[in-house]
């Protein structure tokens, strides 16, 4: 700040000038030390065909940012989800209105997961069911996200298994009594994905709802991460299974985590059927809600 040329100045004027100097310079220093989100995310636009090394961050055409998880020759971040993951400029915390589980927290929940189950695949699938983990207050949203991931954790051995382990069961999942039959083959409709979608009629219903031919090509669920996550969200948001409500409704209407178990595998696990399996799901749910900073709520068992 340029000093005045006057030699004779009152002490009070000098004090005011010094104070003004501090007010003008301190915010500038603070801005340099703590850039806002726009400054922090000043990454180049993604260009198809450009080579991107792992770790490079780009701005996609939708205004969102993505980080290259693997070297690639300019693959589309939305389509090639194995190569790219969404990136935020706040250290991984989700933005308001976003999925309550950030990528860093997802990695903490599933440190040894199969690379197939990508975070970007999950977030890409969310558009199929916009009410999922986005209904009610913040606590309800976080509880639903935790409940879904806890059941997924149990069904897949902590996101390790993509398809059912026991291949001897594969031929059992074809109901020839359905008019559309099993065009992909009798042994093609085994459990796949985060909630282990099985049976030809479930592949048909999920495919019809999602606009994907899963009856004719069920292998898509084990080949495409976003499709796999979508099938899990389809069941969660639309199917009651052996229960009386969808898992989504169980969480947003306050019925509790126990009712999500009933809707997924209640005929085998609930009412004393297999308390060890129920406890496994509850343990994961309590762990995930703790990571999200919310209480698990009531009615945890079925």
C-alpha positions in Angstrom: 0.0 0.0 0.0 1.5 3.4 -1.0 2.2 5.7 1.9 0.8 9.3 1.9 3.1 12.1 1.1 1.9 14.3 4.0 4.5 14.6 6.7 2.2 15.9 9.4 -0.6 13.4 10.1 -2.6 12.9 13.2 -1.8 9.7 15.1 -5.4 8.6 14.7 -5.1 8.8 10.9 -2.0 6.7 11.0 -3.8 4.1 13.0 -6.8 4.0 10.7 -4.4 3.7 7.7 -2.6 0.8 9.3 -5.9 -0.9 10.1 -7.1 -0.5 6.5 -3.8 -1.9 5.2 -4.4 -5.0 7.3 -8.0 -5.4 6.1 -6.9 -5.1 2.5 -3.9 -7.5 2.6 -5.1 -10.3 4.9 -8.0 -11.5 2.8 -5.7 -11.5 -0.3 -3.3 -13.8 1.6 -6.2 -16.0 2.8 -7.4 -16.4 -0.8 -4.0 -17.5 -1.9 -3.8 -20.1 0.9 -7.4 -21.4 0.5 -8.6 -21.3 -3.1 -12.3 -21.8 -3.7 -13.7 -24.9 -5.4 -13.7 -23.2 -8.8 -10.0 -22.4 -8.6 -9.1 -25.8 -7.2 -10.9 -27.5 -10.1 -9.2 -25.6 -12.9 -8.4 -28.8 -14.8 -8.3 -29.1 -18.7 -11.2 -30.2 -20.7 -11.3 -33.9 -21.7 -10.5 -34.5 -25.4 -11.3 -37.7 -27.1 -8.2 -39.4 -28.5 -5.8 -37.7 -26.2 -3.5 -39.9 -24.1 -4.2 -39.7 -20.4 -1.8 -41.2 -17.8 -3.1 -42.6 -14.6 -3.8 -39.8 -12.1 -4.6 -37.1 -14.7 -7.8 -35.1 -14.0 -10.0 -33.7 -16.7 -13.2 -31.7 -17.0 -15.9 -33.6 -18.9 -18.5 -32.2 -21.3 -21.1 -32.3 -18.5 -19.0 -30.0 -16.3 -18.0 -32.8 -13.9 -14.4 -33.8 -13.2 -12.9 -37.3 -13.6 -9.5 -38.8 -12.6 -7.9 -41.4 -14.8 -7.6 -44.7 -12.8 -5.6 -46.3 -15.6 -3.6 -45.1 -18.6 -5.9 -44.7 -21.6 -6.0 -43.2 -25.1 -8.8 -40.8 -24.4 -11.6 -43.1 -23.6 -15.0 -41.5 -22.6 -15.2 -41.1 -18.8 -18.9 -41.8 -18.7 -18.7 -45.0 -20.9 -15.3 -46.4 -19.9 -15.8 -46.5 -16.1 -12.9 -48.8 -15.5 -10.5 -46.2 -16.7 -12.1 -43.2 -15.0 -13.5 -42.3 -11.6 -15.5 -39.1 -10.7 -13.3 -36.5 -8.9 -14.4 -33.8 -6.5 -12.3 -30.8 -5.4 -13.1 -31.0 -1.7 -11.0 -34.0 -0.7 -13.7 -36.5 -1.5 -16.7 -35.2 0.4 -19.9 -35.5 -1.6 -21.5 -32.3 -2.8 -25.0 -31.3 -1.6 -27.6 -33.5 -3.3 -25.0 -36.0 -4.3 -24.7 -39.7 -3.2 -24.0 -39.6 0.5 -21.0 -41.9 0.3 -17.9 -40.2 -1.2 -15.4 -42.1 -3.3 -12.8 -42.0 -0.5 -15.4 -43.4 2.0 -16.5 -46.1 -0.5 -12.8 -47.2 -0.7 -12.7 -47.3 3.0 -15.8 -49.4 3.2 -14.5 -51.9 0.6 -10.7 -51.8 0.7 -10.2 -55.2 -0.9 -13.1 -55.1 -3.4 -12.9 -56.6 -6.9 -11.9 -53.9 -9.4 -15.1 -54.6 -11.3 -17.2 -52.9 -8.7 -16.1 -49.3 -9.4 -17.4 -46.2 -7.6 -18.0 -44.6 -11.0 -20.1 -47.6 -12.0 -22.2 -47.1 -8.9 -22.7 -43.3 -9.4 -23.4 -43.8 -13.1 -26.2 -46.2 -12.1 -27.9 -43.7 -9.7 -29.7 -41.9 -12.5 -31.9 -45.0 -13.0 -33.5 -44.5 -9.6 -33.0 -40.8 -8.5 -35.0 -41.3 -5.3 -32.5 -43.8 -4.0 -30.5 -42.4 -1.0 -32.0 -39.0 -2.0 -35.3 -39.1 -0.2 -36.0 -37.5 3.2 -33.5 -35.8 5.5 -29.8 -36.3 5.5 -29.9 -39.0 8.1 -32.4 -41.0 6.1 -30.4 -40.6 3.0 -27.2 -41.8 4.7 -29.0 -44.7 6.4 -30.4 -45.9 3.1 -27.0 -45.7 1.4 -25.5 -47.6 4.3 -28.3 -50.2 4.2 -27.9 -50.9 0.5 -24.1 -51.2 0.8 -24.4 -53.4 3.9 -26.6 -55.9 2.0 -24.4 -55.7 -1.0 -21.4 -56.3 1.2 -23.0 -59.5 2.5 -24.2 -60.8 -0.9 -20.8 -60.4 -2.6 -18.3 -61.2 0.2 -17.4 -57.5 0.6 -17.7 -56.7 -3.2 -15.3 -59.6 -4.1 -17.6 -61.9 -6.0 -19.2 -60.9 -9.2 -21.1 -64.1 -9.9 -22.4 -67.0 -7.9 -19.6 -69.4 -6.6 -21.5 -72.7 -6.8 -21.7 -73.5 -10.5 -23.7 -76.6 -9.7 -26.7 -74.3 -9.0 -26.6 -72.5 -12.4 -29.1 -74.8 -14.2 -31.7 -74.3 -11.4 -32.5 -70.7 -12.2 -34.5 -71.3 -15.4 -38.3 -71.3 -15.1 -39.5 -72.9 -18.3 -43.0 -72.1 -17.3 -42.6 -68.5 -18.3 -43.7 -67.7 -21.9 -40.4 -66.2 -22.8 -38.4 -69.2 -21.6 -34.6 -69.1 -21.2 -33.2 -67.9 -24.6 -29.7 -67.6 -23.2 -29.7 -71.2 -22.1 -30.9 -73.1 -19.0 -27.7 -72.4 -17.0 -27.4 -68.7 -17.9 -29.4 -67.0 -15.2 -27.2 -67.6 -12.1 -26.6 -65.0 -9.5 -24.6 -61.9 -10.6 -23.9 -58.4 -9.5 -24.1 -56.6 -6.1 -27.4 -58.3 -5.1 -26.8 -61.5 -7.0 -29.6 -61.2 -9.5 -30.8 -64.7 -10.5 -33.7 -66.5 -12.3 -34.8 -65.8 -15.9 -37.9 -63.9 -14.7 -35.8 -61.5 -12.7 -33.4 -60.9 -15.6 -36.5 -60.2 -17.8 -38.1 -57.8 -15.4 -34.9 -55.9 -14.6 -34.0 -55.7 -18.2 -37.4 -54.4 -19.2 -37.3 -51.8 -16.4 -33.8 -50.6 -17.3 -34.1 -50.8 -21.1 -31.5 -53.5 -21.4 -31.8 -57.0 -23.0 -30.8 -59.0 -19.9 -33.0 -62.0 -20.8 -31.1 -62.5 -24.0 -27.7 -61.5 -22.7 -27.5 -61.9 -18.9 -23.7 -61.8 -19.1 -23.8 -58.0 -19.3 -24.3 -58.0 -15.5 -20.9 -59.5 -15.0 -19.2 -57.5 -17.8 -20.4 -53.9 -17.2 -20.1 -52.4 -13.8 -22.8 -49.7 -14.3 -25.3 -52.4 -15.5 -24.4 -54.6 -12.5 -25.1 -51.7 -10.1 -28.3 -50.9 -11.9 -29.6 -54.4 -11.4 -28.9 -54.1 -7.7 -30.7 -50.7 -7.5 -33.6 -52.2 -9.6 -34.2 -54.8 -6.9 -33.7 -52.4 -4.0 -36.2 -49.9 -5.3 -38.8 -52.0 -7.0 -39.0 -55.5 -5.5 -40.4 -56.8 -2.2 -39.1 -60.3 -2.6 -40.3 -62.4 0.4 -41.0 -59.2 2.4 -43.9 -56.8 2.3 -42.2 -53.7 1.1 -39.2 -52.7 -1.1 -35.9 -52.1 0.7 -36.1 -48.5 -0.4 -39.5 -48.0 1.3 -38.3 -49.8 4.4 -35.6 -47.2 4.9 -37.4 -44.0 3.9 -40.6 -44.9 5.8 -38.8 -45.8 9.0 -39.5 -49.6 9.0 -35.8 -50.2 9.7 -32.9 -52.2 8.3 -34.4 -55.5 9.4 -37.1 -55.2 6.7 -34.5 -54.8 4.0 -33.1 -58.2 5.0 -36.6 -59.6 4.9 -37.2 -58.3 1.4 -33.8 -59.7 0.1 -33.5 -63.1 1.8 -36.1 -63.2 4.5 -37.5 -66.6 3.7 -34.2 -68.1 4.5 -32.6 -65.8 7.1 -35.5 -64.1 9.1 -37.6 -65.4 12.0 -34.6 -67.4 13.3 -33.8 -69.1 10.0 -30.2 -68.1 10.0 -29.3 -65.6 12.7 -25.6 -65.6 11.8 -26.3 -64.3 8.3 -28.6 -61.6 9.7 -26.0 -60.6 12.2 -23.4 -60.3 9.4 -25.7 -57.8 7.6 -26.4 -55.9 10.7 -22.7 -55.6 11.6 -21.9 -54.2 8.2 -24.8 -51.7 8.4 -23.7 -50.5 11.9 -20.2 -50.1 10.6 -21.2 -48.1 7.6 -23.6 -45.8 9.5 -20.8 -45.1 11.9 -18.5 -44.1 9.1 -21.3 -41.8 7.7 -21.8 -40.3 11.2 -25.4 -41.3 11.8 -27.2 -43.7 14.1 -28.5 -46.9 12.6 -32.0 -46.4 13.8 -34.4 -49.0 15.2 -35.6 -52.4 14.0 -32.3 -53.7 12.8 -33.3 -57.4 12.9 -35.9 -59.5 11.2 
